[in-house]
Amino acid sequence: MAGFMTKLGLLIALLIAFLPMPAVMHAQEFGGDEPPEFIRDAEIEQYLRALATPLYRAASIDPSSVSINIVRSSTVNAFVAGGMNEFFYTGLLLLADNPEQLAGVIAHETGHIAGGHLIRGKEEMGNASAEAIFGMLLAVAAGAASGNGQVAAGAISGSQSLVQRSFLKFTRSQEASADAAGMSFLDKAGISTRGMLEFFQKLENQEMLPEDRQAEFVQTHPLTQDRIDAVRAHMEASPLKDVKLAPKFYTMHERMKAKLLGFLQPETALLRYTDKDPRLTARYARAIALYQTSQTDKALALTDDLIKEEPNNPFFYELKGQILLEHAKVDESLSYYKKANALLPDSGLLHQAYGHALLESRDNANLDLAIQNLLESNRLEDREPETWHMLASAWGKKAELTKDKQYDGMVSYALAEEAVAKGNDKAAGQLAERAMKALPKNTPYWLRAQDIKLTTAPDSEHKDDDEKHNKQKVMVR
């Protein structure tokens, strides 16, 4: 996927059918009741995971089992939801002054996971993508608020924030429990609780404001003086009180904020990071902001300087690839995406971005390499619906070129996987059935399509289908 991409996650269409709505980041910020977008960015996600992994391990949680999701919204909030998914709003990421403050928030949210406070809506949440999970949560919240699940979409329209706050709100006892657990995780990870205290102090006066002016973190996580005093007492008594994180985390934090501002508020970024500021972080923010404001030549020149200064930074190559790709210089972008993947081969998003660029190329010789990268992206991130959508396009091109009907079945299979990731069981089952008719029987893709059909079928169909499935397994043996 490109360096900084968003997905419309809360439109009514998504709540009803979980249809795909990917889009390149727009320059303007969303306001109060506008539907937030999901941001996918390899660099920011790498930083959040590096910061969170020691805390997950301290909580005896497998880091790979936690999905980290970024929501584009000026709202200051974070929450956890079914299937161990953590959601962080860009407003909160920009508010945190340093990595210790952000680590304090992550530790607190991890405390909710460890305490079993996860917000749940539907059983299948654990197998769905972030967009589907968020959509399910708000649909359930709207139905609960209205007393009628049929009015979910209508309730969200125009009153999304109110419904979301009431549904996501934790109790004061849960908050105190998450604080205590979070502080213990910070201690085990060797991180000072000063950051948690500093972040809470930032929000300390919020409860004195009218509710419509409070940060949503305060509304969904009731903040009391007793909680702040407990964190302060813990910090003062801790030998880790003045311990700082490694310098690399400060660098990553600064670049995260510069990148977010460059993409979300480019005009503000150009004012804050002037051309007289020689710091690499400032030049990075300016390169992004210039690209966002259609000053492409200046953006490319700055990006070239960044690459010269840090020739082993995959995200600078990724940025140049994205700028070139989005300005119809597809073939020129390929070498930069290739280099980014060589430098960071375990990133599903970078493989997706390279696969996308190869797919956009007019040279059909790039098609197999595009499929190879998209399959590798899926291996690394199997819940990413956009990758399955791209694979469907790639296999569709193969079908046109080869006239091999098997590829038609693979297109249907990829679209079925995309529907699964979006929580659209009905479409997934129909597409899986179509795939089975076109694919050679008992081949890997046919068997996976059969599994999708079985797991998405209405309960009344499960018994007969399970019996057929078991007979087929016996025959295969």
N, C-alpha and C positions, 0 to 999 in steps of 0.2 A: 504494500500500500504506500502511497505517497507519504512524504515526511510528516505532514500534518493534515489529517483528514477528519471529517466529521460525518456523523450519521444522524438523521432526524429520528429521534427515538420516541417521541411522545405524541405524535400526531394521531388524530382519531382513527385514521386509516390503519395505523400500526396497532392500535388497541383492538380494532375489530378483526383485522386480517394479518397483521404483522408483515405488511408489504415492505420491500426494500426502499429506502430513501437516502442513499449515499450522496454526499455532495462535498465539494471542496469548501474549505472554510471561507465564510463570507467576512467582509471587513467589519460590518456593523455588529454591535452587541445586541443580544436579546434583552428585552425588558421583562417586567414582572411575570405576566401570565403567558408569555410566548413559550412555545415548546422547546425545552432544552435539546441540545444535540450531544451526541457521544463523540468524543475526540479519540482517535487512535494515533499515537505517535510513539515510534520505537524508542527514541531518546528519553522522553519523559517517563514512559513506562519502565524503562531500564533503571532509571534513577529511583522511582517509587519502589520497585521490587528490591533493589539493592538496600534501600533504607528499611524496608519492611521485613525482609527475609530473616534477620537475626531475631526480630520480635516474634515472628511466627514460630521459629524454632524454640524460643524461650517459652512459648505457649504450648509446646508439643503438637504443633500443627504442621503438616507437610506443606511447605511453601508452594509447591506446584498445585495444590488443591484449592488455592485461593485465587480468584479472578479479580484483578485490579482494573477498575473502570473509571474513566474521566468524563465528567459531564460538563459541557460548556454552559456556564451560567454565572452571572455576577453574584448570585446567591452564595453566602458562606455556609456550607453544609457538607456533611459526610454521613454515610449510613451503611449498614450491612443488610444483605437480603439473601434469601434462600440459596442453597448450594454454595455457601461461603463466598459470596460476591461482595466486594467492598467498592463503594462509589464515592469518588471525591470530586467536588465541584471546583471549577477553575477559580471561582471567587475565593475559596478557602486556600487553594494552592498559592494564589497571588498575595493573600494576606499574611501567610507565614513568612516571617523575616529570615529564618535560618533553618537548617535541616533538623536541629533539635526540636523546634516547635512542631514541625511536620511529623517527626517521629513520635511526639507526644500524642498527636491526633491519631496516628496509625495505631499506637499502642492502646489507646482508649477504644477504638473501633474493634481491635482484636480482642479486647476484654469482653465486648458484646458477643463476639463469636464464641469465645471460650465459655461464657456464661449461658450460652444457649438462648440469647435474646434475638436471634435472627428473625427478621420479618419474612413471613411465608405467605404465599398466595395460592399457588397450585403445585401439585406434586411434581409436575414435569419441569419446574423451574430449574432444577439442577442440570438439565441437559440443554437448556435454551441459551441463546446469546444474551448479552447485556440488554440489548434493545427490547427483546421479548420479555425479559424479567422485569424491567422497569415498566413496560406496558402492562404486564399482568398485575403488578403491584398497584398501579394507579387505577386500573379497571376494577380490581377487587376493592380498593379503597373507596372509589366512587360508588360502587354498589352498596358497600357497607354504610356509607354516609347517607345514602338515599333510602336504604331499606329495600332496594329493588335492583338486582344485578343487571336487569335489562337496560337501565338508564345510565350505565357506566360511562359510555362515551359522551353522552350529553352532559353528565355531571362534571366531567373533566373540562369540557369546553367552558371557559370563562371563570372557573373556580378551581383551577388545578392546584394552586399553591395551598389553599385552605384544605382541600381534600388530602393533599400529600402530607401536610404538617400533622393533621389529626391522625393519619394512618401510621406515619413513621415515628411518632412521638414515643419516647421511652419514659418509664416511670422514674421517679427520683431515686428509688432504691436500686433500680437497674443501673442508673448513672453512677451512683456511688460504688456499686459493685464493679462496673467497668473501669472506673478510676483506679480502684485498688488493684485489680488484675493488671491493668495497663502499667501501673508503677512497678509491679513485681516483674513484668516482662522487660521493662526498661532496665531495671537493676540487673537481671540475668544477662541482658545483652550488653551490659557495660555502658549504658547511655544515661546521662543525667536526666532527672525529672524536671530540671529547670525549664526546659522547653515546653513541657506540658503546662507548668505554672504560668509561664509567660503568655502562652496562647490563651489560657483561660482568663488571664488578667486583661488581655485585649478586649475580651467580650464581657468583662465584669459588670460594666454599667448598662449593658443591653437590656436587662430585665427591668430597668427603670423607665425604658422608653415605651411608647404605645406599641401594642402588639404588631401593627402593620409596619412598624419601622425597625423591629428587632431583626437581628441576623437569624436565619432559619436554624443555624446550629444551636442557638439558645432555645428556640421554640421546640425543636425536636429532641434536644438534649438539655432538659431543665438544669440551669446552672445556678447553684446556691453558694452562699458565702461559706457554708460548712464544707462544701466540696473543695473550694479554693484553699481554705485553711488546712484541710487534710493533706493536700498536695504540697503546700508550703512546708508543713511540719515534716513530711517525709523527705523533702529535698534537703532541708536544713540538717537533718540527722544522717544524711547519706554521705559516705566517703566519695561518691561520684558527683557530688554537688557542683564542682567546677570543671569536670571533665568535658572536653570538647571532642566532637567527632573528627575523623580524619579530614585533612584539607580537601581531598577529592570530593567529599560530600558538599562542601561549601561551593566548590566550582560547579558541580552538577545542579545545585539548588539555584545558583545565580543564572545559569544558562536556561533552566526550566522557566524561570520568571521572565527572562528576556525573550524567550521563544514564545511564551504565551502572550506577552504584551505585543510582540511583533505581529503575530497572526490575528489576535483578537482586537487590538486597538493600535493599528499601525501609525496613525497620526500622532497619538500620544507617545508611542515608542520613539518616533523621530524627534520629538521635542525633548524627551527624557534622555535619550542616548544620542547626543549631538555628534556631528562629524569631527568635533574637536576632542572627543573622548577616545583615547588610544587603546582602551582595554579591549581585549578580544570579545568579551561578553557584549560590549556596546556595539562593536562592529557586526557581531552575529545578529543582534536585535535589529540593527539598521538594514542589514542585507535582507532579512525577512520582511521588514516593513516596506522597504523599497520595492520588493517583489510584489507585495500585496497592493501597493499603490501604483502598479503598472510602470514602474521605473526599472524596467528589466535590465538594461545595459549596466546601470549602476549596481544593481543587485548581483549580477553575474561577476562584475569586477571585484566586488567585496568578497563574494564567495570564493573566487580564485585566490584572493589574499589569505583567506582563512585556511584553505587547503594547503597553501605553501607553508603556513605557520604550523599546522598540525596535519601532516600528510597521512597519518594513520587514524584519523578521526572519520569513522564511517558516515556520521551524520552530516558532515559537510559535503561529502560526495552525494549523499542522498538529496540534500537540499538543491544542489546544482542539477541533479537529474530531474527533480520535480519541476524546477523552473523551466528547464528546456522542454520537458514533456508537455507542460501546460501551455507552452507557446509554440506548439506544433513542430518542435524540433526533435521528433521522436528518435530518429537514428542517432543523433548526437547525445541523447540522454542515456543510451544503453550502456556505454562504457563506464559512466559514473555510477549507475545502479549496479553494474557488475562488480565494480571496485568496492562499493559499500557492502555487498554481500560477501566478498572475499575477506573483508576485514571483520565482519560480524556474521558468520555463517549460521548461527543458531537463532537468528531473529526471523520469526514467521512473517512479520510485517515487511521486512526488507525483501524477503523472497516474493511476497505478494506484489510489492511495488515493482520489482524487476520483471515478474511475470506479466504484470499489467502493461508495462512499457513494451515488452516483446510482443504482446498480443496486439498492441496498437500499431506495431510496425507493418508496413505494407509488404515486407519481404516474408513470404510464406516459409522460408527456410528457418525463420525464428520461432515457428509455431511449436515444434517439439520441445524446444528449450523453455518456451513459455509454460507449457504443460508441466514440464519437469519442475520448474520453480514453484508453480502453484500447488503441485502435489506435495512438495517439500514444505511449503507454507502450511498446508493442511495437516501434515504430520506433526508440525510444531504447535499448531493452533486449530484443533478440529471443530471448534464451535464458531468459527468466523464465517458468517453467511456470505459475505461479499466474495470471499475466495471461491466458494462453491459456485457463485454466479459467474465469475470469470472462467472457471473451469467449464461450465456449461457452454459459454461462448467459444472457448478454445476447441472443445470437442465438436461443437456445431460446425466450426470451420473445417475440422478434419473430415467430418461427414461430407461436406460439400466437395472437398478436394479428392477424397478417396472413393466416394460413392459407396462406402461400407456402412451398411445399416446398423452394425453393432455400435457405431458412434452415436447414432440416434438414440439408442438405449442408454448410452453413457450420459448424454445430455439430460434425459429424463431423470436418470439416477442423481446427477449433480444437483438438479433443481429440487429433487426430493430431499436431499441432504440440506439444501438451503432452507427449505420449508421447515424441516425438523429444528434447525438452529433458531428459527424465528417463532417456534411454538405453534406453527400452523399444521396441526395433525391431519386435518381433512385433505389439504392440498398435498401433504407429504405422502399420504397413503395412495392417493390417485396417481401421483407421479411415479411412485415406486411400482405400482401395478403396471403402468405403461412401460416402465423400464424393463420389467421382467419379461414382457412380451417380445422385446427387441433384442435382449441380451442372450447369449448362449447359456443354457441351463446349467446350474451348479458351478458357474465360474464365480470368482470372488465378488465382482460387482453385482451379479445376479443374486447371490446369497445375501449380500448386504441390503439390496433392494427388498428382498423377501423379509428380512428382519424389520425393516422400516414399515412394511405393509402390516406385519403382524403386530408390532408395538403401537401402531397408530389406529388400528381397526377398532370400531365400536365394540364394547364388551360382548355384545350378542354374537359377534363374529369370531371371537377369540377361540372358543372351544373347538369349532370345526377346523379352523385354520391351524391351531396347535397340533391337532391330530394328523393333519396332512403334513405339517412340517416335520413331525417326529418320524413319520413313515419315510419321508424323503431322506432324512438323516440316516436311517437304517439302510436304505438303498445305496447311499453314497459309501457307507462303510463296506 
